[in-house]
Amino acid sequence: MDIDIYRALTKTGVADQDARQVVVALDHDIDQRIALRQSHFATKDDVAELRAELTTGLAAVTSQGVQTRSELKAEIAAVRSELKVEIGELRTELRTEFAGLRGETGTEVAGLGRELRNEVAELRGEMKTEFASVRTELADFRSDVSQRFSEVHQRFGALESATVQGLSRLEASTAQRFADMQRWLIATIFGAAALMAALVKLMP
């Protein structure tokens, strides 16, 4: 009879451990009742009454198990339904948040693009200004170098002309002095010769 009760409980969805505890509790209750009946000289009517009570208790336990299983299924279905609703709401919120984030990101990217373009334009303007300034300075430098080179060339030409003139004058002066020395030397030689001739004449 214990096996029948156990099987009936498990078929109704009662957990294995709970079914075993119910069977053990029933056995214990039956033993107590039998002992109690035996102590009072139980009769067939008492045994029949006990069997009827056990059958009624078993039916109640079976009915309770079926009811508990139905309630559990209903609760599971309700939880699933609530989860579906919450998941749907969460998806909607995520989509909304994602759409807002994409919009904000697009706006920020567009703003950054404009700022970057403005900075690039400013940088290009500054670079053009710097290049123009460098070109102007380079042109001024070239002009200055050309002017200084012209001045140096002029000075070098004047120095070369003065040098040539100085050399010409030096050559002319040297030639004149050399001619004067030649004339003086010739005059000296002739004077010495005349002096020697006069001395020879004076000698006895």
C-alpha positions in Angstrom: 0.0 0.0 0.0 2.9 2.4 0.7 4.2 1.9 -2.9 0.8 2.7 -4.3 0.6 5.9 -2.2 4.1 6.9 -3.3 3.4 6.3 -7.0 0.1 8.2 -6.8 1.9 11.1 -5.2 4.7 11.2 -7.7 2.3 10.9 -10.6 0.4 14.0 -9.4 3.7 16.0 -9.6 4.7 15.8 -5.9 8.5 15.8 -5.5 10.2 12.5 -4.7 11.4 13.6 -1.3 8.0 15.1 -0.3 6.2 11.9 -1.4 8.6 9.7 0.7 8.0 12.0 3.7 4.2 11.7 3.2 4.4 7.9 3.0 6.6 7.8 6.2 4.2 10.1 8.0 1.2 7.9 7.0 3.0 4.8 8.1 3.7 6.3 11.4 0.2 7.5 11.8 -1.2 4.1 10.9 1.1 2.4 13.3 0.0 4.8 16.1 -3.7 4.2 15.3 -3.3 0.5 15.1 -1.5 0.5 18.4 -4.2 2.7 19.8 -6.9 0.4 18.5 -5.2 -2.7 19.6 -4.9 -1.3 23.1 -8.7 -0.9 23.1 -9.3 -4.3 21.4 -9.9 -3.0 17.9 -12.7 -4.6 15.9 -13.4 -5.0 12.2 -15.4 -1.8 12.2 -12.4 0.0 13.6 -10.2 -1.4 10.9 -12.8 -0.5 8.3 -13.0 3.0 9.7 -9.3 3.4 9.7 -9.1 2.2 6.0 -11.8 4.7 5.1 -9.9 7.5 6.8 -6.7 6.5 5.0 -8.5 6.4 1.7 -10.0 9.8 2.3 -6.6 11.2 3.4 -4.9 9.7 0.3 -7.6 11.3 -1.9 -7.1 14.6 -0.2 -3.4 14.4 -0.6 -3.7 13.5 -4.3 -6.2 16.3 -4.8 -3.9 18.8 -3.1 -1.0 17.6 -5.2 -3.0 18.1 -8.4 -4.1 21.5 -7.2 -0.6 22.4 -6.3 0.7 21.4 -9.7 -2.0 23.4 -11.4 -1.2 26.4 -9.3 2.5 26.0 -10.0 1.8 25.8 -13.8 -0.4 28.9 -13.6 2.3 30.7 -11.6 4.9 29.7 -14.2 2.7 30.8 -17.0 2.1 34.2 -15.3 5.8 34.6 -14.7 6.6 33.8 -18.3 4.0 36.3 -19.4 5.4 39.0 -17.1 8.9 38.2 -18.3 7.8 38.6 -22.0 6.2 41.9 -21.2 9.2 43.1 -19.3 11.6 41.9 -22.0 9.5 43.7 -24.6 9.6 46.9 -22.6 13.3 46.5 -22.1 13.8 46.0 -25.8 11.7 49.1 -26.5 13.7 51.2 -24.0 17.0 49.9 -25.4 16.0 50.7 -29.0 14.9 54.2 -27.8 18.1 54.7 -25.9 20.2 53.4 -28.9 18.3 55.7 -31.3 18.9 58.7 -29.0 22.5 57.7 -28.6 23.0 57.5 -32.4 21.3 60.8 -32.8 23.5 62.4 -30.1 26.6 60.7 -31.6 25.8 61.9 -35.1 25.3 65.5 -33.8 28.6 65.4 -31.9 30.4 63.9 -34.9 28.9 66.6 -37.2 30.0 69.3 -34.6 33.4 67.9 -34.4 33.6 67.8 -38.2 32.7 71.4 -38.4 35.2 72.4 -35.8 37.9 70.4 -37.5 37.1 72.0 -40.9 37.2 75.4 -39.3 40.5 74.7 -37.6 41.9 73.3 -40.9 40.8 76.5 -42.7 42.4 78.7 -40.0 45.6 76.7 -40.2 45.6 77.0 -44.0 45.1 80.7 -43.7 47.9 81.0 -41.1 50.2 78.9 -43.3 49.5 81.0 -46.4 50.2 84.1 -44.3 53.5 82.6 -43.0 54.5 81.5 -46.5 53.8 85.0 -47.9 55.8 86.5 -45.1 58.7 84.1 -45.7 58.6 84.8 -49.4 58.7 88.6 -48.7 61.6 88.2 -46.3 63.4 85.9 -48.9 62.9 88.5 -51.6 64.2 91.2 -49.3 67.2 89.1 -48.4 67.9 88.4 -52.1 67.7 92.1 -52.9 69.9 93.0 -49.9 72.5 90.3 -51.0 72.3 91.5 -54.6 72.9 95.1 -53.5 75.7 94.2 -51.2 77.3 92.1 -54.0 77.0 95.0 -56.3 78.7 97.3 -53.8 81.4 94.8 -53.3 81.9 94.5 -57.0 82.1 98.2 -57.3 84.6 98.5 -54.5 86.6 95.7 -56.0 86.6 97.5 -59.4 87.6 100.8 -57.8 90.3 99.0 -55.9 91.5 97.2 -59.0 91.6 100.5 -60.9 93.4 102.2 -58.2 95.9 99.4 -58.0 96.5 99.5 -61.8 97.0 103.3 -61.6 99.3 102.9 -58.7 101.3 100.3 -60.5 101.5 102.5 -63.6 102.7 105.4 -61.6 105.2 103.3 -59.8 106.5 101.9 -63.0 106.7 105.4 -64.5 108.5 106.7 -61.4 110.8 103.8 -61.3 111.7 104.2 -65.0 112.3 107.9 -64.5 114.5 107.2 -61.5 116.4 104.5 -63.4 117.0 107.0 -66.3 118.2 109.6 -63.9 120.5 107.2 -62.3 121.9 106.2 -65.7 122.5 109.8 -66.6 124.1 110.5 -63.2 126.3 107.4 -63.6 127.4 108.4 -67.1 128.1 112.0 -65.9 130.1 110.6 -63.0 132.1 108.3 -65.3 132.9 111.1 -67.7 133.8 113.4 -64.8 136.1 110.8 -63.4 137.7 110.2 -66.8 138.3 114.0 -67.2 139.7 114.2 -63.7 142.1 111.3 -64.5 143.2 113.0 -67.8 143.9 116.2 -66.0 145.9 114.4 -63.4 147.9 112.6 -66.1 148.7 115.9 -67.7 149.9 117.4 -64.4 152.2 114.6 -63.7 156.0 115.3 -64.7 
